[in-house]
Amino acid sequence: MPTVAVDKAELWERLGKEYTTDEFDNLCFEYGLELDEDTTAEVEEAIKKGLPAERPQLKIEIPANRYDLLCIEGIARALRTFLQISPAPEYKTIYPPGGESSLIKVTVDPETSKIRPLFACAVLRNITFTPSSYASFIDLQDKLHQNICRRRQLVAIGTHDLDTLTPPFRYEARPPKDIKFAPLGKYKAYTGEELMNLYESEKHLARYLHIIRDSPVYPIIYDSKDQVLSMPPIINSNHSKITLNTKNVFIDVTATDQTKLDIVVNMVATMFSEYCAEPFTIEPVKVILPNGQARITPDLSGQQMTAHASYVNSCTGLSLTSKEVSTLLTRMALTTSVSPSNADEILVHVPPTRPDILHECDIMEDAAIAYGFNNLPDKFPTTSTVAQPLAISKLSDVIRHEWAYAGWVEVLPLILCSHEENFEWLNHEDDGNTAAKIANPKTLEFQVVRTTLIPGLLKTIRENRSHALPIKIFETSEVVFKDVSRERQARNERHAAAVWCNKTAGFEIVHGMLDRAMKMLEIPRIGSGDFKAATGYYIKETTDPMYFPGRAATIFYRPAPEKRGKLSSIKQGVESALHIQHDLNIGTLGILHPTVLEKFEIGFPCSALEFTLEPFKKQMQKVWTNED
């Protein structure tokens, strides 16, 4: 969850009361927040030592979907309404004296569809910034960029001093060589191509360059005098930068997602509209779309929803009237009224600052928060349900317990691994149709979802090389394979794997582990040439580059016949005579190749065993499984 640091003294001033740490912690809990840290003690300690120190701060964790709480303005506003100190503000759009015809206009060029097609904006008139509110204004934009904007990939925000610009504005997309302006903090003009090279070495901006770098056109915003406002999502122009003396703010928001665009422009405008000469008022802007249609932004109408007291009561175990539920909802900044035609129905107006409310259950949750979760009655459920573990989980437990009884240690490595660990380091090639890959991995360590448990076990041995030999570890867990036949394009498979590391290879050890597992699963061992056996398992020498040549085997399993009728017996006899087999390849075991051990930095020989548990699971009713 995002953590917001707010000035402690300023928050107390906004709430009209000073709280102890415990009191404020309880208040946060009641509202659904969490006080992460109070830096007062650290600041006092630094002052005693004569060290420079900031004012005491409160670090508050907020829900990821409560974008209205990403700044001190939103937190104070929400808590004041919750504590019934003041009613929730009503956000209004105020047109200039000339009406709609006098609105600032922005024309969107059709070329923007190639890179960043969506645009919205707003104007805050006669605003007064203080150093703290200015810092909060910048910080909110940064937090939105990192949260809902997905590091500016989906949405990017720009703010400008409107008095330095000449409307109307144009939102265009041009080749980078045709764009030239002085970016924020610079006085020299650069082309779009030069800006990409300039910001490669700047850590703060370099992470955003890939969003537009390879595009033939870059988005750019001009005023009527061809003065650049910004090149989203990278940098604003130095000419229109915001300062403490700025009185009129122009907010531009570009995006690739309409829903997130509307949320972000509403959030920035509403949070800081309290600093306008007429608080909570915003001047809209007319955006002329490429198809000629006009759109007025921002849209502060919110949404109308319907809730029912009976639904709230059924979920919370309370017996509240519609009026009582309505009163609770007003504490959560929702405007409510009881329906004149249905006493159980509550008409709810959701403000533009609450995009987290999508369904009646969200309204019910707000009512429960306002009532107090700790105040809800404890009741036994009116219905009883019966649960049971999945068949594959029960099967895994059999293997886990038996191998643990044998003195082996269970480990739990990460499910994601690097592409090299999953393929190259095991001397395997990637055919492109096996592993599910992460589209945008943050680090090289987490590129694919593992298709084998062996890399995780070998990494565990590598990190525990100082332990006494032998090291004997195992894991029973999921691996994932691509499967285009399924809707989700992938399937999970439960595997069991074990690795023995000692001064000697220990092939017979892992072979014994396989035999013990099969004995517990009541699967008999048969010969590879025994075609008459109805069911069983056997191993056959194989060639696998992961293992030492001549020291590897494939594990085969012959499932028991589903039907044991006379016809089935005849069919089995014919297949046995003709040496027709339907045996399943369920895994491998062997001594790992020295090159594999070298890549994982292991200096002792190792033997490994891995096989799938899927063929052994008992049939269950479909309601208990994740089968397609």
URZI-V349669 format. One record per backbone hydrogen bond with DSSP energy under -1.0 kcal/mol. CO is the residue of the C=O (numbers start at 1). NH is the residue of the N-H. If there is no record, write none. Layout:
co;nh
CO;NH
CO;NH
This chain:
co;nh
2;62
4;60
6;58
7;11
8;12
9;13
10;14
11;15
12;16
12;17
20;24
21;25
22;26
23;27
24;28
25;29
26;30
27;31
28;33
34;61
37;59
39;43
40;44
41;45
42;46
43;47
44;48
45;49
46;51
47;50
56;8
57;39
58;6
59;36
59;37
60;4
61;34
63;66
65;67
66;69
67;70
71;75
72;76
73;77
74;78
75;79
76;80
77;81
78;82
79;83
80;85
80;86
92;282
96;99
99;102
100;103
104;286
105;169
106;288
107;171
109;112
110;113
111;114
112;115
112;116
118;255
120;253
122;251
123;283
124;249
130;134
131;135
132;136
133;137
134;138
135;139
136;140
137;141
138;142
139;143
140;144
141;145
142;146
143;147
144;149
145;151
147;150
149;154
149;155
150;153
154;256
156;254
158;252
160;250
161;164
162;165
166;224
169;107
170;222
171;109
172;220
174;218
175;178
176;179
176;192
179;192
181;190
182;238
183;186
190;181
191;195
192;196
193;197
194;198
195;199
202;206
205;208
208;211
209;212
209;213
212;215
218;174
220;172
221;229
222;170
223;226
227;223
229;237
230;221
231;234
231;235
235;231
236;184
238;241
240;161
243;246
247;127
248;162
249;124
250;160
251;122
252;158
253;120
254;156
255;118
257;261
258;262
259;263
260;264
261;265
262;266
263;267
264;268
265;269
266;270
267;271
268;272
272;275
273;276
273;280
275;128
280;92
282;94
283;123
285;297
286;106
287;295
288;108
289;292
293;289
295;287
297;285
303;350
305;348
307;346
308;312
309;313
310;314
311;315
312;316
313;317
321;325
322;326
323;327
324;328
325;329
326;330
329;332
329;334
330;333
335;349
337;347
342;345
344;309
345;339
346;307
347;337
348;305
349;335
350;303
351;354
354;357
359;362
359;363
360;364
361;365
362;366
363;367
364;368
365;369
366;370
367;371
368;372
372;375
373;376
390;394
391;395
392;396
393;397
394;398
395;399
396;400
397;401
398;402
399;403
400;404
401;405
402;406
403;408
404;407
409;474
415;450
417;447
417;448
418;422
419;423
420;425
423;426
423;428
424;427
434;482
436;449
447;438
448;417
450;480
453;457
454;458
455;459
456;460
457;461
458;462
459;463
464;467
471;501
472;409
473;499
474;411
475;497
477;495
479;493
481;491
483;486
486;489
489;483
491;481
493;479
494;613
495;477
496;611
497;475
498;609
499;473
500;607
501;471
506;510
507;511
508;512
509;513
510;514
511;515
512;516
513;517
514;518
515;519
516;520
517;521
518;523
519;522
524;537
527;530
529;531
536;558
537;526
538;556
540;554
544;547
546;593
548;551
551;591
552;542
553;589
554;540
555;586
555;587
556;538
557;584
558;536
565;569
566;570
567;571
568;572
569;573
570;574
571;575
572;576
573;577
574;578
575;580
584;557
586;612
587;555
588;610
589;553
590;608
591;548
593;597
594;598
595;599
596;600
597;602
598;601
605;502
606;592
607;500
608;590
609;498
610;588
611;496
613;616
614;617
621;624
622;625
